[in-house]
Amino acid sequence: TQLTDSSMVVEAAVRAQGVALARWSLAVDELMLGGLVLLFPRVAPLATGLAYYLVTPHEYLRRPAVVAFRDWLLSEAASLRDRTLVRERTPALP
């Protein structure tokens, strides 16, 4: 079976339907809950060099909705960064 949706790949792995090559952001919660384990816990994540940029016209920078969204996004990114620390505590396969 070939899955092309990243969240479906993680869900299939949780349901014991195979091994997943997944984005950390999609797998970290299941890793923390114990639904998934890292196959290679001592291998560093693969750096892809990809990045996302939040862009808006300059005159929108002070709009409350834009500020609120930016602040929420930064909070989510910080949360993911904090949850990434689980990597050191995630058990390997027996």
C-alpha positions in Angstrom: 0.0 0.0 0.0 1.2 3.5 -0.8 0.0 6.4 1.2 0.7 10.0 0.1 -0.9 11.9 3.0 1.7 12.4 5.8 -0.8 12.2 8.6 -2.2 8.9 7.1 1.3 7.5 7.1 1.7 8.2 10.8 -1.8 6.8 11.5 -1.0 3.6 9.6 2.2 3.1 11.6 0.2 3.6 14.9 -2.2 0.9 13.7 0.7 -1.5 13.1 0.4 -1.4 9.4 4.1 -0.9 8.7 7.0 1.4 9.3 6.7 5.1 8.5 9.1 7.7 7.3 7.4 10.7 8.9 7.7 14.4 9.7 8.8 14.9 13.3 5.9 17.4 13.8 3.4 14.7 12.9 4.9 11.8 14.8 6.1 13.5 18.0 2.8 13.2 19.9 2.6 9.5 19.2 6.2 9.1 20.2 5.5 10.8 23.5 2.4 8.7 24.1 4.3 5.5 23.3 2.2 4.7 20.3 5.3 4.8 18.1 9.0 4.3 18.8 12.0 5.4 16.8 13.7 2.8 14.7 17.0 4.5 14.9 16.9 6.6 18.1 20.5 7.7 17.9 20.5 8.9 14.4 20.0 12.7 13.9 17.0 13.9 12.0 17.6 14.5 8.3 18.0 18.2 7.7 16.3 19.0 4.4 17.1 22.7 4.2 13.4 23.5 3.7 11.8 26.4 5.4 8.5 28.2 5.7 8.0 31.9 5.8 5.1 33.9 7.2 4.6 36.8 4.8 2.2 39.7 4.6 2.1 43.2 3.1 4.1 45.6 5.3 1.0 47.6 6.1 -0.7 44.5 7.7 2.0 44.0 10.3 0.1 45.8 13.0 -3.3 44.3 12.3 -4.6 42.5 15.4 -5.5 39.4 13.4 -2.1 39.2 11.9 -0.4 39.8 15.2 -2.5 37.2 16.9 -1.8 34.6 14.2 1.9 35.3 14.3 2.0 35.0 18.0 0.0 31.7 17.9 2.3 30.3 15.2 5.4 31.2 17.3 3.9 29.6 20.3 3.2 26.4 18.3 6.7 26.3 17.0 8.1 26.7 20.5 5.9 23.9 21.7 7.1 21.6 19.0 10.7 22.6 19.8 10.0 21.6 23.4 8.4 18.3 22.4 11.4 17.5 20.3 13.3 16.9 23.5 11.4 13.7 23.7 13.9 12.3 21.2 16.5 11.7 23.9 13.9 9.8 26.0 12.3 7.7 23.3 13.1 4.0 23.7 14.5 2.0 20.8 13.0 -1.2 19.6 13.6 -4.1 21.9 
